[in-house]
Amino acid sequence: MAIGWQKEALERLGDERILLDYDSRSRLSKDHYWFSPILKNKLKDKIADGIALPSSEAEIIDLLKFSYDERVPITVRGAGTGNYGQAIPLHGGLILDVSGLDQILEWGQGFVRVQPGVILGDLEREARMRGQELRVYPSNYKQATVGGFVCGGTIGVGSINWGHMWDGNVQEITVLTLEKEPKKLIVQGDSLLDYIHNYGTTGILTELVLPLTPRIEWQQVIVSFSQYADAMLFADSLARDNSLRKRLVSLMEWPIPSFFRPLSRWVQSGKAAVILEIEEGSLTEAYTYARRHKGEISHLIPASKYHEDVELSDFTWNQTTYWAIQEDPAYTYLQASFLSSRFLEQAARIKMEYHDEVLLHHEWSRIRGAIIPQSIPLVKFTTESRLYEIIIFCHSIGVSVHDPHTYLLESGGRGSIQSMIAKKRENDPLGLLNPGKIQYL
């Protein structure tokens, strides 16, 4: 039975827009936080008091007014594919599910304007039909929403060219504040940094403008190596070759490729695998790099089959972790950056110290113009203290780790958030937007 503010919400918004049953609240209060055994333990019992399903900006504004008047916390949800508990309410209240705002509003040359609930896979597919494509998208793009990726993600397929989301990969957003009378803000330029990867703490996004790039015909390739060091040198050399267009350069040591059951026919037992998306017509260059570094091409998907059936990107970035957990639930992960000048040495030291307790997985990205061997290593989890011992060791050898086992913005990979804190105080004076996700508040 609805009581208190829940009854008021039903009367104000209607039973088609508010869900109060336990099953809906339990299901829609969770994301992929279970990638982390630490977050799984901390967040498993968190649940919203209600689920709001708006289908328009006007309905969101009404919801925000209600939230302010009744002092009801609001946590925004896209598709719930994030890994840090971004969409899990720490203090009950309402989940604001924006999946119903799923319209592509405008196509232009080099940009697209969308609502936050648009699925990235649908957007990429239609963009390519129009001769364009997304710059960056996550490996789970077939399920993830635009709003969820911008507010909860950072990087993915295409980052070898375009970097993080805050590297110019969002052009404009429309934001609603949570005040007695919500304001509608149009945000561009450096001011976007207060809203990208914000977990919905500084405002509610209702429209986004993303830059597009001309469509390229991509072929997908697996290159196999007996030695991980050879694979690293191959991937790094290819990533730095500006004459060879690529969208993805991913490397996994054995036995990680064995976890990719749909690829079992094409991965070679005992060998590291480099997964590539390279421009059609550049296979000769890839062969040359492979021979130079003692590798062999073990599988090729032609450009005519791009985005069809099983894609190689389905096994990269943090989808690699997903497949590992399916194989053995004891696996978890870290998020790290190796030094371009020392990555071979750093990889060797980690393996010498931890052997198969840590399995190496690298993703090359262009960050502020520099090619960086980033990493999402797998860790066989035993205890929280052991996990943080590994993180401390990584820091000691110059490998920076962005902690994925926290739901706090400032403790993960966001970096400085002082400007974001100031913006939250301005846009959300009662602190009702996803409370608890910023420690300093």
N, C-alpha and C positions, 0 to 999 in steps of 0.2 A: 504494500500500500504506500502511495506517495504521501509524504508528510512534509511540513515546513516548506523550504524553498523549492523542493522537488515538485510539490503540488502547484506552487506558483509558476514554475517553469512549464509544466504541462498546460496550464491554463493560458499562459502567455504565448507559447510556441506551438502547442498542439502535440498530440501523441505520435504523429508521424515524424516529428523532428526530435523527440526526446525518448530515449530508451532507458528504462529503469530496472529491467529484469537482470538477475544475477549473471546469467550466461553471457549476455551481451556486454555487461560491464566488465566481467572478467576477461573476456576475449579481447575487447577493444582497449583495455588498459595496459596491454603488454606489447612490446616490440621484440626484437631479436637480442634482447639483453642476455639471453642464455648462452651466447657465445663466450661470455665471461662467467666462470664459476663463482667469482666473488660477487658480481652483480646479481647473479641468479639467486644467491643466498640472501642478499640484502633486499631485493625488490620483489621476490616471489609473492609476497602477501599484499602488495600495494594494489589498490583498486579504486576506481572512480565511483562517485555516488550516482552519476548519470552520464549518458552519452548524448551529445547534441549533434544533429545531422543537418546542418544548414545547406541550402542549395543556392544561395545568393549572398551577395555582399550585404544587402539590406537585412537579411536574417541574421548575419553575423553581428551587424551593428546593434540590432535589438538584443541579441544575446549578450553583448558586451555591456550594454546598459543594465541589463538584468544582473549580470555578474557584479557590477559596481554597486548597484543598489542593495543587493543581498549579501555582498562580501563573499562571493563564491569563487574559489580558484578555478582557473581555466588552463588546461594543458592541451596543446594543439597536436593533432595526429594526421599524418598523411596516409601511407600504406602500412606503417608499423614495421618497416624493414631496417630501421636503425639498430645499432649494436650497443649503444651506451646508456640505454634507459631514457633516451631523450623524451619519449612519448609516454612515459610511465608517471602517473601522478603520485607525488610523495605525500600529499595532504588531501586526498580525496577531491571533491569538487566535480567539475564537468570536464569530460574529454570533448574537445571541439574537433570533430572529424571533418576535414575539408575535402574528402574524396568526392563529394557531390558537386564541388566547384571544379568541373572537369572540361571546360570549354577552351578551345584554341580560338583566341579572339582576333588575331591579326597576323598575317604573313607579310613579310617585307623582304627586300633584298638584303640579306645579311642579318636578319633578326626575326624573332617571333615573339608575340605577346600572348601569354597564357594565364589561365587561372591555376591556383596551386595544386589542385587535385588531378591535373593532367598526368597520365602515365608516361614516363620518359620513353618507354619502348614504342608507344603509339606515336609520340612526337618525332622520334628519330625516323621511324618508318615513313611518316608523311613528309617529313623534311626531305628525305632522299628521293621521294617521288617528285618533289619540286626542284630537284637539282642541288639541294643543300644538305647539310647534316649538322648534328650537334657537335660542339667543340669537345665537351667532356660529359661523361655519364658514368654512373656506378656499374659495377659488374652485375648487380641485380636489377638492371634498368627495366626489365620486362615487368617488374612488379612495383618499382619505386615511383613516387610522384615527384614532380618538379619542386613543389614546396618543401617536401621532406628532404630532398637532396640539398637544396640551397640552405635550409635551416639546420640540417643535421649531419650532412656529409661534407666532404672537402675535395675529393680527388677521385680519379678513376680512369677508365678507358679514354684516351685522348690527351691525358696529362703529360705524355711524352712531348707533346707539342704546346699545350696550353696551360699547364700547371694546375694550381688550386682554383677553387671557385672564386676566391677573392683576387685572382690575377686577371681581372677584367672579364671574367666569364659570366657576370651578371651586369646588365646595362642599366636596369631601372626596376624598382619595385613600388607597388602601392601598399601602404601600411595603414592599419587602423590602430589607434591607441586605445588603452583601457582606462577611460576617465568617465566622469559623470555624463559628459557629452563627448563621445569618441571623435577624435580628429582623423581626417583622411590625409595622409602625407604621401607626396610623390618624392621618392628618394633616388638620387643618382650620385655618381662620382665617389669620392672618398667616404661620404656619409653612408654608403652601402655597407661598410665594414662593421657597423653597429648591428646589422641584421643578418649577415651571412654567418652560418654556423652559430646561431643564437639560441637554439632549442626552443624558439618561440617565446623567449623571455622579454623581448623589447618591443613587441608589437605583433599583430596578426597580418600576415601577408595575404592579399586578395588578388593581386596581379603581379606578374613578373615578365620582364623583357630579357630574353636570352640572345646573345649573339650567335649567329650561324656562320658556317664556313662552307665553301663550295664542295659539293659531293665528290668523293674520290672512290674509285673502285678498289676495294680492299680484298686481298687474298690472305687466308689464314694458314699459318705454317707451324709445325712442331719440329724443332731441331734437337737431336739427342746427343748427349755427351757422356763419355765414361768418367771424366773428371770434372768435379764442380768448378775448379779453378779455370779450366778451359772454357766452360760454359759462361762463367762470369766475364772473362775477357772478351768472348764473342759478343755477349749481350751489350757490354759497355761500349765496345768499338762500333757496333751497329747503331746503338742509340745516339752516338756522337756524330755519325755520318749525316750531315745536313743534306747531302745530295740524294739520300734514300728516304723517301717519305714513309712514315710509319705511324700507326695509331696505338700500338701496344707492344711493349717489350717486357715479358714476364719470365722469371726463372724459378724453378723449384728443384731442390735436390731430391734424390731418391731416398725414401720411398713415397714422397708426396704424390708423384704422378700415378702411383698404384691406387690411390684413393679415388681417382677419377674414373669410376666404373663405366660411364658411357664412352670413354676414350680407350678402353682396355685393348682394343685391337691395334691401336696406333702408338701407344707408349712402349718403350723398350725396357725390359726388365733390368733393374740395377743401374739405370742411367738417369742423369739429370735431364730435365726437359726445359727448353726455352720455347715459349709460346709467343708468336709474332702475328701482328696484322701489318702487312706491308703493301705498298701500292702495286696493283697489277702491272706486270712488265718488269718488275725489279727482282725476279726470282734468281736471275743469273748472279746478281750482286750478293744475294743471300747465300747462294751456293759457294761463292768465292770466300765469303767470311767463314762459312761453316768448315770448308776444307782447311783454311788457314788455322783454325782453332780446334781441329781434330773432331769435328762434329759431323753429323749426317742428318739430312732432312728425312724424317720418318713419316710425315703426313702433310698433305697439302689439300686445302679446301679452296677451290677456285672462286674468283670474285663473283661469278654468276650465282653462287650459292650463299652469298653473304646475308646474314640475318635469317637464314633458313635452318630449321631443325636445330640440332645441337651446335652451339657456337663455342669456339675455343675460349672466348672471353668469359664464358659461364664458369670457368675454372680458375680465374685470375682474381687479383685484388682480394677482397675478403670472402669471395665465394670459394677461394682455396680453403679457407678456414671452415667454411660450411661443409665441404666434402670431407675434410679431415674429421670433423665431429661426427659425421654420419658413420665413418669407419670406426672411430673410437671416441666416445664422449669425454674421455680424459683430456683430449687436446683442447688447448686454448691458444691465444695469440698475443703478440706484441705489435706495436707500430713503431718503426725505427727509421733512422736515416744514417747511412754509412757515409764516410768521407770519400770523395772521389779519388783522393791521393793515397788512400790506405785501405780500400775496401777488401782487397785480397787478404791482407794481413789480419784485418778485423774479423773476417769470416773464419779464417784458420784458427784464430785464438778462441772464438766462441765454440767451434767444434772441438778443439783440444780440451776446453774446460768442461763442456757439457755433453759431448758426443751426441747420441740420438735423443737426449732429453730436449734438445733444441734442434728443430729442422729448419733449414734456411729457405727462405722464399723472398725473392727480390722483385721489385717493380721500378723501372727507370722512369723518371719524370723530369720535366724542365721547370725548375722553380726559380722565378725571377731571372730567367735567362740562362741559368746554369743547369747542366744535366746532372742529376743526383741519383745514385743507387739507393732508392728507398727500400724498405723491407717490412714484410709482415710475417716474421718467423713464427712457426708453430712451437708451442711449449707443452710438454706432457705434464699437466698440472698435478701437483701433490699437495702442497700447502700454500697459503697466501705468503707466508714468510719466505718460502723458497722462491716463489715467483719474483718477489721484490729483491731477493739476493741476485737473481739473474739480471734484473733491470739495473741494479747498482753496478754489477760487473760490466754491463754494456756501456754505461756512462764512463766507467774508469778507463775504457780503451777508446773513447772518442765516438762511440755509437750513441747518438741521442735517441731517447725513447719517449714517445708520447703515450702516456698511460691510458689504455682503453678499458681499464677495470674500475673506472670512476664515472659517476654521473655528474660530477661537478665540472662546469665549463672551464674554470681556470686551472684545474688539475689535469685536464686532458690535453688535447692538441691545439687548443685555441690560441695560446699565447696570451699576451697582455689584453685584459678586458676592461681597463679603467674607463675608456670612452663608452663601452657598452654599458657599464654600471651606471654612468651618468645618464645615458639615454634611457635606461630602464626607469630610473627615478623620475625622469621627465614624462615618459609615456605611460607609466604604470605606477602612479603614486601610492596605491594601496598594496603593491606587491602581489597581485593576484595572478600574474602570468607565470605559470610553471614554477611556483615557489619552491625554494630549496635547491635549485640547480646552480645557483651562484652562491658560493660559500660566504663571500664578504658581505652579503646582505642578510 
